[in-house]
Amino acid sequence: MLRVRVWRGLGPLCRGGQLSPWRRTQSRTAAGSGSVSTDLSGIYPPIATPFTPEEDVDYGKLEGNLRKYAKIPFRGLVVQGSNGEYPYLTEEERVEVVKAVRRSLPTDKLLMAGSGCESTRATVQLTDKMAAAGADVVLVVTPCFYKGKMDGRALTRHFTKVADSSPVPVVLYSVPANTGLELPLDAVVQLSRHPNIVGLKDSGGDISRIGLIVHKTKAQDFQVLAGSAGFLMAAYSVGAVGGVCALANVLGRELCELESLCVSGRWEEARGLQQRLIEPNAAVTRKLGVPALKQAMEWFGFHGGACRSPLQPLTEAETLQLRSDFTSSGWL
């Protein structure tokens, strides 16, 4: 199969320059003979899903957050990722949230929608619905319930079938902290050759692995996104093109600044900023999780609110710890 990828030739959007309109294109025709690919480079917040006190999706609060994010030079938004509490939403809710974001999203922002499910069949079906709802790219997490059987062969077949039928480009999503498994390196390399798989969001934090993936897939124009702000600079240094970072929901401009410093080679300045981001990032991810992210959003002028049960709000002690993690580096 002849594999052709056409690039926009646009540098990262967090460099402070004039934003250019992005025209949505499909990656390929069904099981087709070529592809048109999307430049993923830049910073994306995996946006939170606001809820009412009754735990319904609060579309008004969501719209408020989107208006504020539109003023930050993100490459785009990730909708229905882990920080969007997607496992706790119905399929209908997941699709409706994507539709709502698409209606509000400026034309120069890319919408990446999580469409991963446990079965291949369900993932294919939800991927179609996400594309119809306006997603430019889908983010597909590794299925993990039967993790003991999710070896490279099973995962390669899963992602291949999804990409074969998807009307939009596919980004692989490896998040071992949540799934308990890592997408094997050999599977990533094999999948990078698929004309409709354009990248990987790697949340594992193993920089040697990220560098090796970049090296082994460089002939494929395959793009790697860091999955956390804590190792964003390190990921850029070994060839990543951007980041999908929970902390961008709170310190979005600062992460875009870090991106700009990295791509322009200002590593000394980047190092100082990166170091100040590590502690708050750990607080809203591996240490205290989504409830902490939503609490921090409130402190920085966004609507976070409560999580959907069974996730519980922070305890008083956890809230104090969270505030300390932001104040120690001068953010509060």
N, C-alpha and C positions, 0 to 999 in steps of 0.2 A: 504494500500500500504506500503510495506516495504521500508523504506527510508535509503539509505546508502550513506554516503559521505566519500570519501577518500581524505586525506590531504597530502600535499607534505612534511610536517614536516620541512619546511624551515623558518627560522626566517626572520624578515623584512630585506629588501635588502639595507636599508639605514644605516646599522650598521658598514659599513666600511670593512666588511669581503669579502671573495672571492665570487663572484657571481656564482650561479649554473645555468646551462641551464634549461630552463623551457620547458617542452614538452607539446604541445597543445593537449588537450583531449576534446572530446565532453562530455557534461554534461549528456546526456541520449540518448537512442533511442527514436524514435517518441512515445510520450505518454507512455514511457516505465516504467519498474518496478524497478527503482533504479536510482542512479546518481553518477557521478564522479564530485567532486566540486573543485573549484580553490581557493587557498589562495590569498586573495585580499590585505593582509597587506602591507602597505607602502605608499609612496607618489606618486601622479600622477599630472602632469600639464594638465589641460584641454586646449590643445594647440590652439593657434590662427590660423586663416586662412589668409595667406598673399594674397594680391591682387595686380595686376598690376595697372598702372594709368587708364586703361580702365575698371577696376573692374573685370577682369578675375582672376581666381585663379592662383597665381604665384607659380608653382610647383618648380621652381628653388630656390626661397627664402624659401619655405617650406623645401626643402632638406637641405639647409644651417642650418636652425634651428634644424632639426633633428640630424644633425651631432654633434652639440653642446650639445643637450640634451643627446646624447648617452654617454657623458663623465660624466654625473651626475648620482648618484646611485638611480634613480627613480625605483619604482616597474614596472612602465609602463607608457603609455600615454593614455589620454582620447581624442578621436577625435570626432568632431561634437557634442561637448557639447555647453553650452550657450556661452562660450568665443570663440568658433569657428564660431559664427554667423550663426549657422545652419538654423535658420528660413529664412535667406536670400539666401540660396543656393537651387538650384534645387535638386531633388532626384538624378539625374545623377551625379551632382557635389559632393553631399555628399558621394556617393559610390566611385567615382573616388579618392577623397581625402583619403578615408580609404585604397584603393588599393595602393596608393602612399606611405602612411605611412608604410603599411605592408612590402612593398619591401625594405624599408630602416631600419626598426626596428630590432635591435639586437635580437637574439633568446632568450635572457634571460629577455626580456621586454614583458609585457602583453599589448595587444591592446584592449582597451575598447571603443566601438563605439556607439555613440548616434543613436538610431533607432526610437525614439518616434515620432509619428504623432498624428493628432487629432482623427482619426478614428481607431478602433481596426483593421479593415481589412487592412488599409494602414500600420499600425505598424507591423503587422504580415508579410506583403510582404517585407517591408524594412528590417526587422530583418533577413529574409532569405538572402537578398542581401548583408547585412553587413557581415553575416557569410561567405558567398561565397567569399566576398572580402578579407577575412582574419581576421576578428574580432575574438578574443578569448572569449569576453564577450560583451553583449550589455547593454547599459545604456538607460532605458526607462523612459522618463519624463511623468508626469501626464498630460493627455489631459485637456485643460482648457477653450476652447472657450465658451462652454456652462457650465461655472463653477457652475452656480446655480443648475445644475442637476448632477454634479459630486460628488455624495455622496459616502459613503463607499461601498455600494452595487454595484454602477456602476463601480467604480475604481477597486474593487476586481474582478469583472467579466472581465474587460478589461485586467488587468495584468495576470489573470489566462489563458485567451485565448492566449495571446502572449507567455507566458511561456510554455503552452501545445505544441505549434508548433515550438518553437525556437530550432534550432540545437545546440545552445551554451547557456551557463548560462546567466541569466537575473539579472541585478541589478536595483532595483527601484530607481527613482530619484524624490525627493521632493524638489522643489525650489519655495517656496511661494512668494518670492520677484518678480519673473517673471510671475508665473502662477496665482497668486492671491488666491491660495488654498493650503492647506497642506494635504498630504496623511494621513488620520485618523489613529490614533494609533491602533485601533482594526483591521483595514484593513491590516496594516503592520504585525501585529501578525498572522493573518489568512494566509496571503500570505507567511510568513516565513516558513510555513509548506509545501509549494510546493517544490518538489524535484529539480526543475530547477530554482528556485529563490534563489540566494545565498547571497544577501545583499541589502543594502540601502545606497544611497548617500543622506545625510540629510543636506540641505543648510539653514535650518531655524534658526539655532543657539540657539535653546532652549536646554540647556544642561540637564535639568531635563527630558525632553522628550527623548533625546538620551540615557540617562542612563536607563530610564524605558524600552525603546525598547530593549536595550541589555539584561536587566534583564528578560523580558518576552519572549525573543526568544533564551535564552542561551541553551535550550535543542535541538534547531534546527541547531546549528552550523551556525547561521545567522550572517553575518558580517556587521558592520556599519562603513561607511566612513564619516568623517567630510567634509562638502561641502565648507569650507572656512578656510583660515589660521588664521583668527582672533580668533577662538575658538578651534584651533587644540589641544593645550595642555589640555584644559578642557575636550574635547571629549575623548582623550586618558585616562584621569583620571577616566572616568566612563565606559570605556570598548570598545571604538571605536578601530579599527585595523589600521586605516590609514586616509588619506585625499586626496580629489580631490580639489586642491586649485589653484585659478587663479594666486596668487602671485608666485607659483612655476615656472611660465613662466619667471619670473624675478629673483627671489631669490631661485632657486631650491636647491642649496647646503645647504643653511641655513635652509630650511624647512626639508631637509633630516637629518640635524644635530639635529633639534628639535625633530624629530621622534626618533632618536637614544637616545637622552637624556631621552625622556619619557619612551621608552620601557626598558631602563636600570635602571629606577627609580631614575635618577639624577634630581629630581624635582626642586631644588633650581636653578641650572644652566638653566633648561628648562624655569623656570619662567622669568628669565632675558631676554632670547632670545625671548620668546613669547611676552613679553611686547613691545619689539622693533619692532615686526612685525605687531602689531595691526594697527598703523596709516597708513603705506603704503598699507596694505591690504584693509583697508576701502576706501582708495583713488581709488584703481583700481577695486573696486566692487560697493558697494552701493552708494558711493559718486559721482564718475565720470565715472565708467563703462568701457566698452570695449575700447573706444577710449583712455582712460587713460592707460589701460593695454598695448595697442600697443605702446603708446608713451614711457612708462617706459621700454619696451623691447628694444627700440632703444638706450636708455641711457646705457643699460647693455650689449650691444653687440649682441643682437638678431635682427631679422627683424620683426618689427611690421607693420609699414606702415599705410596706410589709411584703414578705415572700408568701407564696402559696403553701399551705400546709401539705406535708409535714415539716417543711423547713420552719424553724422557729426564730424569733427575733433574738438579737444579742442579749446576753445578760448584762447587768450593770458593770460587772468586772470586765467583760469582753469589750464593752463600749469604751471604758476607760483605757484599755489596752490599745484599741483601735486609734483613739485620739492621740495617745502617746506615740504610736508608730507614724502618725502624720506630723505631729509637732516636732519630733526629734530631728527631722530633716528640714524643718522650716516651712512646711506646707500649710500649717494652721497656726 
